[in-house]
Amino acid sequence: MMRILVQITLLILLSFSVKAQDWNTNFKTAKQIATSENKPIILVFQGSDWCAPCIKLEHEVWSTATFKKYAKEHFVMLQADFPRKKKNALPKDQAKANGYLFETYNKNGIFPFVVVLDSTGKVMGQTSYKKTTPENYIKELNSFLK
């Protein structure tokens, strides 16, 4: 029993210490970085505290070493989070900015929703959660680039 408790504790601590990405949350900044570094923007709409597929995508793709390494070199990661719990509420200006992105790029209200944009904000492709490997997810994201 003690062994199980130790393992659970270690898993919980590890989950807090692993951060998926250096997420941008400002669209203007993301576009500036994308322009200066000649990279596409990966815009991710998620409900970090209520959307099960969003949480799976976080654990199965975004937080993997494979994806983090690739993304750092090839993408500008932009997050538009829509938490529901009061304790996770975003500042009003961030919630408003995410709402603008939602109205512009996620009119069907899909969660998670992943939009590949060029540096000007033009949509190049879109996808969502899929049970797949980080390598295959990278291939799919790259398939939208022209």
N, C-alpha and C positions, 0 to 999 in steps of 0.2 A: 504494500500500500504506500509506504514511504517513497519507494522508487517511482511510482506513478505520479505522486505529488511533485517530486523533484522534476520529473520530465515535463509536466504541465507548466510548472513555474518557469522552467528554462524556455519553453516555447513561447510563453507570454512575454517574457523579457526580450526574447529575440525578435518577436513581432514589433515591439516598440522601438527597437534599435535599427530596424531596417526601414529606410525611407525609399520609396519607389523612384522618384525622380526629383530633379530640381525643377519643379513645376513653375512656370510663369502663370500669373493670374491677371496680367494686364495685357490686353489685346494690342494696344499701341506699342508697348515695349516688345512684345513677341514679334510684331511685324518689323520693327526696327532691327532686331537681332537677325530675323530671317533674311532681311535684305542685306545686311552687312556680312553675314556668313554664308549667303547663298544656300539656304536650307528651307525645306518646306516646314509648315506649322502643322503639328498634330493637335487638333482641338478635341478635348475629351469632355463630354457632358456626363456627369456622374452624380449619383446620390450616395455619398460616401457612408452615410449611417443608416440607410434603409433599403438600398437596391442590391439584392443578392447577386445578380449578374455583374454589377459594377464592382462589388467586392471580390468576386471571383476573378475578374479581369485584372484587378489590382494585384492579386496574389499570383496568378498564373502567368501574367505577361509583364505588366509595368514594373513590378518589384524584383524581377529576376535579374541576375548579373548579366546575362546575355543581352536582354533588352536595354538595360541601363547603359551598358557600354556602347551599344550600337546607337542608341538615341542621342547620347551625348555628342557623338561625332557627326550624326546625319540629320537630326530633327531639332526643331524648337518645340518643346512640349508646353501646351497651354491647357490649363484646367479650368473648367466651369463647373463648380460643385454646387449642389442644391441639397444641403443637409436639411433634415426635418426636425431633429431634436434641438430644443432650445439651447442646450449646453454647447452645441456645435454651430450655432447661428453665426453667419458671416457678418462683418461690418456692413452697414447699409449701403455704402458706396460700392463695395464688392458685389453685394447682392444685386444692385442695380446694373452694374457692368455685366454680370452673368446673365441677367434678364435680357439685356440688349443682345448678347451673343445667342441666347436661346431663341429670341424672336427672329433673328437673322438667319441662323443656321440649323435650328432644330424645330421647325414648325410643326412636326408631327409628335413632338414630345417623347421621343424614344430615349430610354436609359438602359444601359450606357449607349452613347452615340459617339462615334469617332469620326471626325471630319478632317480630311487632309486638304490643307489650303496652301496656295502659293504665298509669296511674301506680300502680295497686295490684298490678300483675303479672298481670292477667287477659289471656289471649291474645285478640287481636282478629283476627289473621290470620298466615299463614306462607307463605314462598316459599323459593326457592333461587337458584342461579345460572341466569341466562338470558342468551343472547347478545342484548343489547338496548342501547339508549342510556340514559344516566343519566336523561334526561327521562322515558322510558317506565318506568324502574324506580321513579322517584319517583311516577309515576301509579299504579303497582301498589301501592306501599306505602300511598299515600293512600286507595286503594280499600278498605282494611281498616278505616279510621277511621269511626266512627259518630257 
